[in-house]
Amino acid sequence: MPEQPVIYYAVTRERGKRWDARRSMREQEQWDAHARFMDALAEEGFIVLGGPLDNGSYTLLIINAESRQAIEARFAGDPWTAMELLRIAKIERWEILLDARQ
């Protein structure tokens, strides 16, 4: 019997309309609350990997979730979502076919 495929989601988040371009990421409003929220998602295994891309305009997150709707629901709880500092730009289903760790 074939193994079940490993499915993650690649989530790209981008700066929202209230992002203050004069400030670094850690200087944005409610940084501590946002960081605690994201750390908790990583600790529980919802976020597998994550971090800013290139100049920081976008963040790539690899997510272990059941659906796109589950991802949207979880990120709705991020203080930066409500404050319009970050928004989800794209959610893509990702089937893992290659894994060098195996």
C-alpha positions in Angstrom: 0.0 0.0 0.0 1.5 3.4 -0.9 2.4 5.9 1.7 0.0 8.8 2.4 1.4 12.0 0.7 2.7 14.6 3.0 0.7 17.8 2.5 1.6 21.3 3.8 0.5 24.7 2.7 2.8 27.4 1.5 1.4 30.7 2.8 2.7 34.1 1.7 1.8 37.0 3.8 2.4 40.6 2.8 2.5 44.0 4.5 -0.9 45.5 5.0 -2.1 49.1 4.4 -1.2 50.1 8.0 2.4 48.9 7.9 4.7 51.8 8.8 7.6 51.6 6.2 9.7 53.9 8.4 9.9 51.2 11.1 11.6 47.8 11.1 9.5 44.7 11.6 10.2 44.6 15.4 9.3 48.3 15.7 5.8 47.9 14.4 2.9 48.4 16.7 2.1 45.3 18.9 5.3 43.5 17.9 5.3 41.6 21.2 1.7 40.4 20.8 2.3 39.3 17.2 5.5 37.5 18.1 3.8 35.6 20.9 1.0 34.6 18.6 3.4 33.3 15.9 5.6 31.6 18.4 2.6 29.7 19.8 1.6 28.6 16.3 5.1 27.2 15.8 5.3 25.5 19.2 2.1 23.6 18.4 3.3 22.6 15.0 0.9 24.6 12.9 3.8 26.6 11.5 6.5 24.3 10.4 8.9 26.9 9.0 8.6 30.6 8.5 10.3 33.9 8.0 10.6 37.1 5.8 11.7 36.8 2.2 14.3 39.1 0.7 13.6 42.7 1.8 10.9 41.7 4.2 7.9 42.8 2.1 6.7 39.2 2.1 6.8 36.4 4.6 6.8 32.7 3.6 5.2 30.2 6.1 5.0 26.5 5.7 1.8 25.4 7.5 0.6 22.1 8.7 -3.2 22.4 8.4 -6.3 20.6 7.2 -7.5 23.3 4.8 -7.2 26.9 3.5 -10.1 27.8 5.6 -8.4 26.6 8.7 -5.4 28.7 7.9 -7.5 31.8 7.3 -9.3 31.2 10.6 -6.1 30.8 12.6 -4.4 34.0 11.1 -7.5 36.0 11.9 -6.4 35.8 15.5 -3.1 37.4 14.8 -3.1 41.0 16.2 -1.3 42.2 13.0 -4.2 40.8 10.9 -6.8 42.8 12.8 -4.5 45.9 12.7 -4.0 45.5 8.9 -0.3 45.3 9.3 -0.2 41.9 7.6 -2.5 40.1 5.3 -2.5 36.7 3.5 -1.4 37.2 -0.1 -1.6 33.6 -1.2 -2.3 30.1 0.1 -1.0 27.2 -2.0 -1.3 23.5 -1.3 2.1 21.8 -1.3 2.5 18.0 -1.8 6.0 16.9 -0.6 7.6 14.6 -3.1 11.3 15.1 -2.1 12.7 15.1 1.3 16.5 15.0 1.9 16.0 14.1 5.5 14.7 10.6 4.7 
